[in-house]
Amino acid sequence: MSFFTYKNGEMHAEGVTLASIAAQVGSPFYCYSAGALRAAWKEFADGMKGMNASICYAMKANSNLAVVRLFGEMGAGADIVSVGEMRRALAAGIPANRIIYSGVGKKPSELMAALEAGVGQINVESSAELETLNAVAGQLGVKADITIRVNPDVDAKTHAKITTGRKENKFGIDIDLAREAFALAGRLPNLKVVGVAMHIGSQLTEVQPYRDAIVRVRELITQLRTDGHKIDRFDIGGGLGIVYADETPPSIAEFMAVVAKETAGLDCELTFEPGRRLVGEAGVLVSEVILVKPGSAKTFVIVDAAMNDLIRPTLYEAWHDIMPVRQPRPDAATIRCDIVGPICESGDFLAQNRDLPPLAAGDLIMVRSAGAYGAVMSSSYNTRPLIPEVMVDGTRFAVVRPRPTIEEMLSAERIPPWMEKIKA
């Protein structure tokens, strides 16, 4: 079921027209469908039925407080990669014991903040981090529950910038060195090893890489238990893909069938950390056409959203479907064009060489599948304010992150005293 559809010639988010939101909040803006978020969660939760498993939402995909709160109310924990995300999770109502702290570069002060908050699990990614965490836990007089993230050296067959499970990636401890790391952890008095973690990449559209990785980690768990370690948890991570263009990602049921088969008899509590799969297709970016600029080589449709608002096309060569907010006639002609923004960079585009119905100044467009790695990766480059985020639920909507004013942006900066003008 799509929660973004044309009705009476106008694109709706559930029961609200995108044009009416634009009239009230201005453009560009992100729009999230609460119904789509709930539906994605339900598919995942239904797929886990009968399994000893839990979901910790990967906040890096979309950390808006309203989104995190919605998942938390349905039972999600949070997978975080910074103290800032931890503070967001707590502010959204996620209990500390349902928070997992991941990431390759945690400072001692950050580890201390996590332990003081009472996070339920820390995923350690290096032997050096084991030593640091042990020292910090000792200072606080606590014992830290940890898993060690291993790198299974499996090709996730996804974009090079979002694969995380190969030996050349910075994440985790090489699986061939994992037993040594677990032995070290077992000797450190302030750590309690509770399990093994993995995460092999993002936007995976096949289940075979998961199967290969789970098989390798399952063998490791058997070895670790032989070594005397008590392994009760297997954190499988996330990474399931969504539809951007013509992908056919596996269903949750298909994915869960693979997990259930390959972990049968392992006697571990499983943790899943979906991010993109829960929020990606539940969000869109809405932008207004500023002008159309015909050229000898191609036509440029210049819109008010830019690479600072959605960097995925520039950073990952990512495809996002783009549609007019007002439904075109079935027989409407198309033009070959680039959809570009106002930023002073040649890489500032949302799409290139697209065939779209003719557009004119003032028209609105919708960029699909923008709920993940959209707003969270945005910036204020060219002193462009971060754009609003809106959540729709049925026939109502609310701004869940307002657009800051230029004055608010400037007020966060300071002129050094020696540059201040001397008053007479």
C-alpha positions in Angstrom: 0.0 0.0 0.0 1.3 3.4 -0.9 0.7 6.3 1.5 1.6 8.9 -1.2 -0.9 8.8 -4.0 -2.8 11.0 -6.5 -6.4 11.8 -5.5 -8.5 14.1 -7.6 -5.4 15.2 -9.5 -3.3 16.1 -6.4 -0.6 14.2 -4.7 -1.6 13.3 -1.1 0.3 12.2 1.9 -2.4 10.0 3.4 -5.4 12.4 3.7 -3.5 15.7 3.2 -2.5 17.3 0.0 1.2 18.1 -0.3 0.2 21.4 -1.9 -1.7 22.5 1.2 1.3 21.7 3.4 3.6 23.7 1.1 1.1 26.6 1.3 1.5 26.7 5.1 5.1 25.8 5.7 6.8 26.8 2.5 9.1 24.8 0.4 11.2 22.7 0.3 10.2 20.4 3.1 10.3 16.7 4.1 7.1 14.9 4.7 6.7 11.6 6.7 3.7 9.4 6.7 2.9 8.0 10.2 0.8 5.3 8.5 3.7 4.2 6.3 6.0 4.1 9.4 3.5 2.0 11.3 3.0 -0.4 8.3 6.8 -0.9 7.9 7.1 -1.6 11.6 4.2 -4.1 11.6 5.8 -6.0 8.7 9.0 -6.3 10.7 7.3 -7.2 14.0 5.0 -9.7 12.3 8.0 -11.4 10.7 9.7 -11.8 14.1 6.7 -13.6 15.7 7.8 -16.8 17.4 11.4 -15.7 17.5 13.4 -14.7 20.6 14.2 -11.3 19.1 13.9 -7.6 19.4 14.2 -4.5 17.2 16.4 -1.6 17.9 15.7 1.1 15.3 18.9 2.4 13.6 18.5 6.1 14.3 21.2 7.2 11.9 18.6 6.7 9.1 16.2 9.4 10.5 16.6 10.7 14.0 13.7 13.1 14.1 12.2 12.9 17.6 8.7 12.3 16.3 9.8 9.3 14.2 11.8 7.8 17.1 8.9 8.4 19.5 6.5 6.6 17.1 8.7 3.5 16.9 9.4 3.6 20.7 5.6 3.5 21.4 5.4 0.4 19.3 8.2 -1.3 21.3 11.4 -0.4 19.5 14.7 0.1 21.2 17.3 2.3 19.5 20.6 1.6 17.8 22.8 4.7 18.2 26.2 5.8 17.0 26.8 8.9 19.1 26.0 10.5 22.4 23.8 13.0 20.5 21.7 10.1 19.2 21.6 8.7 22.7 20.2 12.0 24.0 17.7 12.0 21.2 16.6 8.5 22.0 16.1 9.3 25.7 14.3 12.5 24.8 11.9 10.5 22.6 11.1 8.2 25.5 13.3 5.1 24.6 14.3 3.4 27.9 18.1 3.4 28.3 18.1 -0.4 28.7 16.7 -0.7 25.2 19.6 1.4 23.6 22.5 -0.2 21.8 25.6 2.0 21.3 27.5 1.1 18.1 30.2 2.9 16.2 33.9 2.7 15.5 35.2 5.8 17.4 33.8 6.3 20.8 35.7 8.7 23.1 36.2 7.9 26.8 33.8 10.7 27.7 31.2 9.3 25.3 31.5 5.8 26.8 31.2 7.3 30.3 28.0 9.2 29.3 26.6 5.9 27.9 27.4 4.0 31.1 26.1 6.7 33.3 22.8 6.7 31.3 22.5 3.0 31.7 22.5 1.9 28.0 21.7 -1.7 27.6 24.5 -2.8 25.4 27.7 -1.4 23.9 28.9 -2.9 20.6 32.7 -2.8 20.8 34.6 -2.6 17.5 38.3 -2.9 18.4 40.7 -4.3 21.1 41.7 -0.7 21.9 38.1 0.1 22.6 37.9 -2.9 24.9 40.7 -1.5 27.0 39.2 2.0 27.0 35.8 0.9 28.0 37.2 -1.3 30.8 39.1 1.7 32.2 36.0 3.9 32.0 33.7 1.3 33.6 36.3 0.8 36.4 36.2 4.6 37.1 32.5 4.4 37.5 32.5 1.1 39.5 30.2 -0.7 37.0 30.4 -3.7 34.7 29.6 -2.9 31.1 27.5 -5.4 29.1 29.1 -5.7 25.7 29.0 -7.5 22.4 32.0 -7.5 20.1 31.2 -6.6 16.5 33.0 -8.9 14.1 33.7 -8.3 10.4 32.7 -11.5 8.6 34.4 -10.4 5.4 31.2 -10.9 3.3 30.5 -8.8 0.2 27.1 -7.2 0.7 26.9 -6.4 -3.1 25.8 -2.9 -2.4 27.3 0.6 -3.0 31.0 0.8 -2.1 30.4 3.7 0.3 27.7 1.8 2.3 29.2 -1.7 2.6 30.6 -2.4 6.0 31.3 -6.2 6.3 34.5 -6.6 4.2 38.1 -6.7 5.5 38.9 -3.4 3.9 36.1 -1.6 5.7 36.8 0.2 9.0 34.0 -1.6 10.9 34.3 -4.4 13.4 37.1 -6.8 14.3 38.2 -9.2 11.5 36.5 -12.5 12.2 39.8 -14.3 12.0 41.0 -12.2 15.0 37.8 -12.3 16.9 38.8 -15.1 19.3 41.8 -13.1 20.5 39.5 -10.1 21.1 37.0 -12.2 23.1 39.9 -13.7 25.1 41.1 -10.1 26.0 37.5 -9.1 26.9 37.3 -12.1 29.2 40.4 -11.0 31.1 39.2 -7.4 31.6 37.4 -7.2 35.0 34.9 -4.4 34.2 33.4 -6.0 31.1 30.7 -8.6 30.7 30.7 -10.2 27.3 27.1 -11.1 26.4 27.2 -11.7 22.7 28.4 -11.1 19.1 27.4 -8.4 16.7 27.6 -7.9 13.0 26.4 -5.5 10.3 27.5 -6.0 6.7 26.1 -3.0 4.9 23.1 -1.0 3.8 20.6 -1.2 1.0 21.0 -4.9 0.5 18.7 -6.4 -2.1 19.7 -10.0 -1.7 19.5 -12.4 1.2 22.5 -14.5 0.3 25.0 -12.1 1.9 23.1 -12.3 5.1 23.1 -16.1 4.9 26.9 -16.2 4.3 27.6 -13.8 7.2 25.3 -15.6 9.6 26.9 -18.9 8.8 30.4 -17.5 9.5 29.3 -15.9 12.8 27.4 -19.0 13.9 30.6 -21.0 13.5 32.5 -18.3 15.5 29.9 -18.5 18.3 30.4 -22.3 18.5 34.2 -21.7 18.8 33.7 -19.0 21.4 31.5 -21.2 23.6 34.2 -23.9 23.3 36.6 -21.3 24.6 34.4 -20.8 27.6 32.6 -17.6 26.7 28.9 -17.3 27.5 27.3 -16.0 24.3 23.6 -15.2 24.8 23.0 -12.5 22.1 23.5 -12.4 18.4 23.1 -8.8 17.0 22.4 -9.3 13.3 22.4 -5.6 12.5 20.2 -4.1 9.7 20.7 -3.1 6.1 17.7 -4.4 4.2 17.1 -2.4 1.1 14.1 -0.5 -0.2 12.7 0.5 -3.6 14.3 3.6 -5.2 14.0 2.7 -8.9 13.4 -0.9 -10.0 15.0 -2.8 -7.1 13.3 -6.0 -5.8 14.5 -6.2 -2.2 13.6 -9.3 -0.2 10.4 -9.3 1.8 10.7 -9.3 5.5 9.2 -12.8 5.6 11.9 -14.1 3.2 14.7 -12.4 5.2 13.3 -13.8 8.5 13.1 -17.3 7.0 16.8 -17.2 6.3 17.6 -15.9 9.7 15.4 -18.5 11.4 17.0 -21.4 9.4 20.6 -20.3 9.9 20.3 -19.5 13.6 18.2 -22.6 14.5 19.5 -24.3 17.6 21.9 -21.5 18.4 20.0 -20.5 21.5 20.7 -16.8 21.2 18.5 -13.8 21.6 18.5 -12.0 18.3 18.6 -8.3 17.7 17.7 -6.6 14.5 18.6 -3.0 13.7 16.6 -1.8 10.7 16.8 1.8 9.7 16.3 2.5 6.0 13.7 -0.3 5.7 11.5 1.3 8.3 11.6 4.9 7.2 13.0 5.2 3.6 9.7 4.8 1.7 7.7 6.6 4.4 9.2 10.0 3.5 9.3 12.4 0.6 11.0 15.6 -0.3 8.7 18.4 -1.7 10.3 21.2 -3.7 9.1 24.1 -5.9 10.3 24.9 -9.4 12.1 28.3 -9.5 12.6 28.4 -13.2 13.2 26.3 -16.3 16.3 26.9 -18.2 16.5 25.5 -21.7 20.0 24.9 -23.0 21.7 23.7 -26.2 22.8 20.5 -24.5 19.9 19.9 -22.1 17.1 21.5 -20.1 17.6 22.4 -16.5 14.7 22.5 -14.1 16.0 24.6 -11.2 14.2 23.9 -7.9 14.4 25.3 -4.4 15.7 22.0 -2.9 19.4 21.3 -3.3 22.3 18.9 -2.5 22.5 20.3 1.0 18.9 19.1 1.6 19.3 15.7 -0.1 22.9 14.7 -0.8 22.3 11.1 -1.8 22.2 11.7 -5.5 25.5 13.6 -5.4 27.2 11.4 -2.8 26.0 7.9 -3.9 24.9 8.5 -7.5 21.5 7.5 -6.0 18.3 7.4 -8.0 15.1 8.9 -6.5 11.8 8.8 -8.5 10.5 12.4 -9.1 6.9 13.2 -9.7 4.9 16.4 -10.2 2.6 17.1 -7.2 -0.2 17.9 -9.6 -1.1 14.8 -11.6 -0.1 15.2 -15.3 -2.5 14.1 -18.1 -2.0 10.5 -19.2 -1.1 11.7 -22.7 1.2 14.5 -21.5 4.4 14.9 -23.4 7.7 14.6 -21.6 11.0 16.5 -21.6 14.5 15.3 -20.9 15.9 17.4 -18.1 18.2 17.7 -15.1 16.5 18.6 -11.8 19.1 20.9 -10.1 19.3 23.2 -7.1 20.5 26.8 -6.5 23.8 25.8 -4.8 27.1 26.9 -6.4 28.3 23.4 -7.2 28.1 21.4 -10.5 27.3 18.4 -8.3 24.1 20.1 -7.0 21.4 17.9 -8.6 18.5 15.7 -7.5 18.3 13.9 -10.8 19.9 13.9 -14.2 18.6 13.0 -17.7 15.0 12.3 -16.5 12.0 12.3 -18.8 9.3 14.3 -16.9 6.1 16.1 -17.9 6.8 19.8 -18.7 7.3 21.8 -15.6 7.0 25.6 -15.0 7.9 28.1 -12.3 5.7 27.6 -9.2 5.1 23.9 -9.9 5.7 21.5 -7.0 7.6 18.2 -7.4 7.9 15.2 -5.0 11.1 13.2 -4.5 10.2 9.7 -3.4 11.9 7.4 -0.9 13.5 10.3 0.9 12.7 9.2 4.5 16.1 7.7 5.1 19.4 9.5 5.0 17.7 12.7 3.8 17.1 15.2 6.6 19.8 13.6 8.8 22.5 14.2 6.3 21.5 17.8 5.4 23.6 20.8 6.0 23.4 24.6 5.9 25.9 25.0 3.0 25.6 28.4 1.3 23.8 29.5 4.5 20.7 27.7 3.5 18.5 27.0 6.5 17.7 23.4 7.3 14.3 22.6 5.8 11.2 21.7 7.8 10.2 18.2 8.6 6.5 17.4 8.6 4.6 14.4 9.9 1.2 13.5 8.5 -1.2 11.1 10.3 -4.5 10.6 8.5 -6.0 14.0 7.8 -3.8 16.0 10.2 -0.2 17.1 10.0 2.3 18.9 12.2 5.7 20.4 11.7 8.1 18.2 13.7 11.2 20.3 12.9 10.7 24.0 11.9 12.8 25.9 9.4 15.3 28.1 11.4 15.5 31.8 10.4 18.7 33.3 9.1 18.8 35.3 12.3 18.7 32.1 14.4 21.5 30.7 12.3 23.7 33.7 12.7 23.0 34.0 16.4 24.9 30.7 17.0 28.1 32.2 15.8 30.5 34.7 17.5 32.9 37.4 16.4 36.2 37.2 18.4 36.7 40.1 20.8 39.7 41.5 18.9 37.6 41.9 15.8 34.8 43.8 17.5 34.7 47.5 16.5 36.0 49.8 19.3 33.2 52.0 20.4 34.0 55.7 20.8 
